[in-house]
Every structure is written in C-alpha cells, then in structure tokens.
Amino acid sequence: MTEPIGLVIAMIILTTAIGIGLYGYWTYANHVTLQNYLWPIAEVVPLKNGTYYLAIVNTGYEPFIVKQIYLSNGSTISVNTKPLTHNQWFTENLTSLPVAVRVCSAVDPGICIVVPVHGWAMAEVGVPPDAILVVVETTIEPVVIINGPPTPIGNPIGNPIRGHGGGPIRNPIGNPIGLSINATVLHEPSNCHWSLTWYGWAGNSISGTGNLTFLIQPVYGDVHFIPTNLLGPIEATPGSAVIFKVVCIWQSAP
Amino acid sequence: MSPKIRARVGNRGISSVFTAVIMALTIAAVIAAIAVSWPMMKSNFDKSSWSGSMGLYKVGFTYTKSGAYAYTQNGVSAPLNGTPGFVGYCIAYQYNATTAIYSCPSNQPSYQR
C-alpha cells in the first residue's frame, strides 16, 4: 500500500521539478530572444563647431528605449527616450565623444543591451562634372573684365576675358568649371556704380562701386559663389546657367 | 501463489508504471524544451545574420543634376547637405568643398578612433 503512495509522491516531485526547470528555461529563453531582437545602430559624426552629432536608429522590429549614453570622458547621460519603432531615429548633440549607448526593450524594460557607437570616416566627393558659369555683361564695352587662373580641367582663362555687350560669355567657354576660379571684375571707369545679378538655384544680386573680387567654386554638384567682402556663399544648381549680369549705372554730375 | 511471489509481481507492476511515467515525463520535457528553445535559436540565427549585414552596410556618393547624393547598397539615397542627414542606416554631411563625413554600421567603433 505504501509503495503506490510513494510512487505518486515521487511523480509529483518529479513533475514539479521538471515544470520549474522548464519555466526557468522558458524565462531565460524568452529573455535571450527579446535581447537578440534588439537591433539598435548608433553612429556619431563630429560637427564643425566641435560638438558631436549622435544618431541612434532602430533597425529591428522590437521597440526599444534609449536609456543611457556613455561618453569618452567617463561620464554617462541618462536620456530615457520614447520607444523607437522600426526605422525611427533618435539624435542628440553632445560636447563629448559618445562611445556606447544602453538601450532597453520597450516590451520588457528589464532587458537591456549596451552597443558601441560607430565612428566616422571621410570620403572624397570630388567636383561636379557640369557646373557651368555664364557671365553676361550688358553695358558698353569695355566696362567689365573677367580674368583668373586657368581652370584645372578646362579651357584656360588666364587671359582676360572681356565682356561684350552683345551676349553671354561662358567662362570657360562651353566647358565645365574646374576646382575653382579666382576672378576679378574691373570697372572702367572707376566711378561707375555697378550691380551684379546671378540666376540659378539661389539667384541674388549685389551692387557697389569699384573693383570686385569673387571666388567661383563648384562644390558637391553646386556652384558656390564666395565673394570677398560680400555676403555669401550663394549656390546654383549644376547644369543651370549661372548668369552674372553687370550693369553700369552712370552717376550724374553733382 | 505464495506471498513472496505475489509481492514480487506487485513490485514489477509498480516499477513498470514508474518507468512509463518517467519516459512520458522525459519525452514531454524534451518536446517542451525544444519548443521553448526554437524561438531562441531562431533569434540567435537572425541576430548573426543581422550583424553580418550591418557589417557590410556602407555609403557611397554620386552626383546628379540636382546636386550631390549619398546612397547605400540597398538603393536608399538622400541629398548631401551641410548638416548631418540620414541615408538608410548611415548619417552623412558635406564637410567642405570636396569632403563628406559619414558614419555607417560598418564603421569602426568611435572609441577606436
């Protein structure tokens, strides 16, 4: 009689032990599974003002919360963001270099991972192939003279290019602008007031008296006009004609 | 049948039941363990696959008629500006006339710089 009772007790103990073991294993497996599906990517780039731009994106489908940012100086910043879902970003400007971030699952905030912050690299972008400057001088010759060094890739413009009243002067003629051109606009006579107008992605105009020196620099597919002692830079889309229009306005005698 | 023989037969019956129950519990435990382990094993595989794909995630730069663009190998592109912008899972911006600064999942950790 005692043997069946002992068997039943043994079965209960055994079943309970297996149940507890399986529950513990299930808890562990669930924890690991949720942890494995935390897919944050953290990146940083330095900015020109000396600060750092930190960006964190959720590349997975398990939402997470950014809890802490670890800095290279040993300090930690607590942020505690809203849950980031798939492809959502969190950004922060920092004065110290971030080296790691701690994110926690929004499903179970007790499940967290610490991931390193990816650093930055520099890439050569080159110059646009088709940035073209067109200079137009509409007043009587010889009011405007454009000169500058030869372009690295195109038509040399070392010789002064004199403005003609009739039509546009391509500088260099029909060819792309190279890395940069330093050009000087000389006004004859010197008491001539002038205005300079250009058209393009960000057209504008300036006016003044006397000589004008400006820098033409195609950058990243745009032409940047960086006038010396003038407001700038101004940009123009490559492929569109960038027109400098010099208008000489004669002053009446006092 | 003598009492000794009867007891021996009874013990054998109990032992058989015990063995059957142990086997049933073992099979149930193994099935449960596999069922519990499967999502975890799949997540390990997915995590490894994701890490591998992120390790190859890079950005390139090109020009179009409307300006300079940054692009990733999965077809995502974005114009390059003077402030950091998102290009797929990378961030990039124009640093100066001919240089872009970017950070991608394939880059080295920042503490190694």
Interface residues (C-beta under 8 A of the other chain):
Chain A: E3 P4 L7 A10 M11 L14 T15 I18 G21 L22 Y25 W26 A29 N30 V32 T33 N36 Y37 W39 I41 E43 V44 V45 P46 L47 K48 Y53 A55 V57 T59 G60 S72 W89 L97 P98 V99 A100 P116 V117 H118 G119 W120 A121 M122 A123 E124 V125 G126 V127 P128 P129 D130 L179 Q217 V219 Y220 G221 D222 H224 T237 P238 G239
Chain B: G10 N11 I14 V17 F18 V21 I22 L25 A28 A29 A32 A33 V36 S37 P39 M40 S43 N44 D46 K47 W50 M54 V59 F61 Y63 T64 K65 S66 G67 A68 L80 P84 F86 Y89 C90 I91 A92 Y93 Q94 Y95 A97 T98 T99 A100 I101 Y102 S103 C104 P105 S106 N107 Q108 P109 S110 Y111 Q112 R113
